[in-house]
Amino acid sequence: MSRLDLVIFGATGFTGKNAVIECAKIAKKRNGLTWGIAGRSKAKLAAVLDEASKKTGDDLSSIPVLVADVGDEASLRAMCERTRVLVNCCGPYRLYGEPVVAAAVKAGANMVDVSGEPQYIETMQLKYSTAARDAGVYVISACGFDSIPNDLGVIFLEQNFDGTLNSVESYLSGSVAPAAAEAARKYGLLHHGTWESIIHGVRSRSELAPLRKKLYPDPLPSFKPKLQKRSVIHKRNGSWCLPFPGSDASIVYRTQRELYSSEKKRPVQFRVYTKFSSLMYALATIFAGGIFLLLTLCSVTRQWLIDNPRFFSFGVFTKDEVKEEVMENTFFSMELYGEGWDKGVDINTTSPNKKMVAKVSGVNPGYGATVVALLQSALTILDEREKMPQPGGVMTTGFAFKDTTIIKRLHENNLKFEIIEK
């Protein structure tokens, strides 16, 4: 039996449902794309196709449905043997990701996911990169809002810099249109699956240092000038800013590390922050973050967090499906401030003399921009494999896709990359 181009696993989850709708839209424009969906319940998968048919206006009843369960190795292997690229939407990945990676590698299927969980991502690289390389397949995590905008944003900035880029500071901001603000407060902004991933990530943060020592036993050489940490709370361009605790910094570091190892390219130093409109909001976030951190330390209070996302996230996360009017009116922007040297300048004797600012922006970061980035990553593997590092392996988006047209693809699908200041 011939392989499908794509199979979306975890299609009955919230992210999975959005990926199904996006894939149906892509298939409408792309003749010959073959795809299917997979999950534990055949009945629920059929319901997802029915719902997607109503939203897209297309009859999707003929789309193949595969039954697979993370607790059933044989079913995972059979699913992976039916596809060229597995689109894994089944998280939290720390709990459910590894069996899928193992099955994909054994079955010779490429895999992409939207994990923002550094412990899972780096463990997969440590355990499966050699096997994936030997099998000639790509396993690429963080293909969503974590961490396409920043990882590929740094690549984009460097491609346009025309010189030597030394450092990048990224600032994330978000907003909800006034028309949807009341619905956002009432129903929430993000699905609880993301919340649960954050909880597990914070709980296991102590695992990262020893894990990275195994992954990268030799430290990178020191490059000057060193990008210094800004104060925990600082002001930039009228906004109050805090360090952003997501996975972006670790993903960008791995990309730059791989580029240095494989090409001896000077790595770009990177730090990421998030912006607030007032000092009060920034201070409140610090306070809430401290309480959240304490609650993740104990299994009982950690379960409180998991069971009550709306209460502990002040209404941001919800166990219900996020309302479409909220998703379509939620916006994000990442401004990446780059500094380095102009072309031809002696970087060893001259202080950085060039600056440039890039911006990556889009709509519905949690699910719209995320599934666009996820599926465009999968399509890039299908279409531009020869432009990717050979023969395969477990890698980041920035390292895997740096020589492809993925940034152009994303820009054409409303995830915009632009230079806003030279």
Secondary structure, DSSP 8 states (H G I E B T S, - for coil): ---EEEEEETTTSHHHHHHHHHHHHHHHHSTT--EEEEES-HHHHHHHHHHHHHHHTS--TTS-EEE--TT-HHHHHHHHTTEEEEEE----HHHHHHHHHHHHHHHT-EEEE----HHHHHHHHHHHHHHHHHHT-EEE---BTTBHHHHHHHHHHHHHHSEEEEEEEEEEEEEE-HHHHHHHHHH-SEEHHHHHHHHHHHHTGGGHHHHHHHH--S-----SS------SSEEETTEEEEE--SSHHHHHHHHHHHHHHHH-----EEEEEEEESSHHHHHHHHHHHHHHHHHTTSHHHHHHHHH-HHHHTTTSEESS---HHHHTTEEEEEEEEEEEEETT--TTTS---EEEEEEEEEE-TTTHHHHHHHHHHHHHHHHHGGGSSSS-EEE-HHHHHTTSSHHHHHHHTT-EEEEEE-
